[in-house]
Amino acid sequence: MTTRPPRRGGPSGGNGRPDGRPGRKPPFGADRARTGPRTSAKDAAERAARARGDDAGERAPWIPAAAPEPREKAPPRKPAKPEAVAPAPGPTRREQRAEASATLASGVQTLTVEADEAGMRIDRFLTARFPQLPFTRVQSIVRKGELRVDGKRAKPNDRLEPGMSVRVPPLRLDQPSERPRNPARESDDAAFIRSLILYEDAEMMILNKPFGLAVQGGSGTVRHVDGLLESMIGPDGQKPRLVHRLDKDTAGCLIIAKTRLAASTLAKSFRSRAARKIYWALCAGVPRVRQGRVSTYLAKDEPTDADARMRIAKHGEEGASHALTYYAMVDQAAQKLSWLSFKPVTGRTHQLRAHAAHIGHPIVGDPKYFSVENWELPGGIQNRLHLLARRIVIPHPRTGKPVDVSAPLPQHMAQSWNLLGFDASRYDPVVDAPED
C-alpha cells in the first residue's frame, strides 16, 4: 500500500477548511492566531500617543489630532555677531625693561632680534634691552666672548638681523642703577631736554647737546642724555633712543629717534654714509695746506677702556679701523690759531680729535690729544674743548627728504670767536669737499 505525502496546507487540506471541502482561502495570518499577540498599526499609534501624553488612545489612529493653536510669530532674529574680545593689555616698555633686567640678573637668557632691531650693533642692542648696564660693561661682556649670537662669538660692532638668537650670560648687578621715580625731577629733566631741541617731529628730534653733558652713562657718570630721555617716555611706553654719540665735551647736533623703527632707519643712514656732518673747531697753529684730506687707521691705546685715547695704527693691525676726514680752514688769527671745519666720512671714536693732532694742529682745550710744547692759550680763551657738531643733514626716516639742522656756538666757543674776530656766518668751504 502506497502512502501519499500530506498535502500542503496541513491536515485539513490546502484550502484551509477543517472539513477539507473547497472554499475561500482564509485571510492572511488567520492560521497564526494562536502564535501570540501581534503589533497592529492601532497598537503602535496608541503607544506613541501614550508616550506623548495626548488623547490619541481614545480615538481611531486615522483621526488626526487637533492642530495646535498657531502661536504669534516672533520677528526674525538677526544672527548674533560674536562679541569682540579685547586683547589683554601687554606689558609696557618700562615693564619689559624691568623684566629683562631681572632675568639678566638671575641667569642665562636667550633674546630674539625683532624686525625693528635689524641692523643694530650688538653693543647698542644690549644697551637698549638692558638700560641698567653701563655701556662699558656691555662692551666687556661682548669682548670676553660671554655673549653668543646664533651660537658664535661676536664683536661689539657686529650687526644683527631679525630672527637671530642672542645668548646673554648671567650677570649680577651690584646695585640697581635705575633711580626711584620722582615726578618733580622727571618734569625738570623733560623741560631741560625740551630746551635743547633744535628740530622735532613725530619720528625724531635733534638736540643741541651742551658741553660737558655725557651722552651715555659710564663709570661715575650719573647725569647723561640717555638717562634724561627716561623723562620723555610716551603713553605707549616708548622711550626716545640715541642714534649716534658725541663725546662728553663735544657740543652740538645730536639725533634722537622717537620710535624703534625710526632709530633703525636713521642708524642705516649713518652706516650707508647718507648722513652728512660738519664740525667746527679752534685749532693750534695754521695748516700750510688750507684744504686737505686725512686718511689713517685708528686703534685704541687701551682696548679694554671705552674712552681710551686713539692712536694712529697700521693697516691690518688688530683693532684698527680706517678713518677718513676732509678739512678746510675757514679763518685764522695770525699764525697762532685757526678755525677749521671738518667733514668726517667715517665715524670712529675721537676721529676728529686724533686727526687734528695727527696733522699737527690739535684742537684747543683737548685734554687727550693737545701736546704742543710751549704753547699758551691767548688771554680770554677758556681751556675747554673747542669742538662743535655744527651741522647735520640726514634723510628723514619716514619721508626720505633731507633734514638740515645747524647748532649755534656754545658759550665758550662764542666767546673765543668774538675775541678773535671770527664771523660765524662766513661761508664754510668744507661744504664743497668730496663725500667719500
Helices and strands as residue ranges (DSSP letters): G 30-35, H 41-52, G 56-58, H 93-106, E 109-112, G 115-117, H 122-129, H 135-143, E 148-149, E 152-153, E 165-168, H 183-195, E 197-200, E 204-209, H 225-228, G 229-232, E 241-242, E 251-257, H 260-271, E 276-284, E 291-300, E 310-313, E 321-333, E 337-344, H 351-358, E 387-395, E 402-406, H 411-420, G 429-432
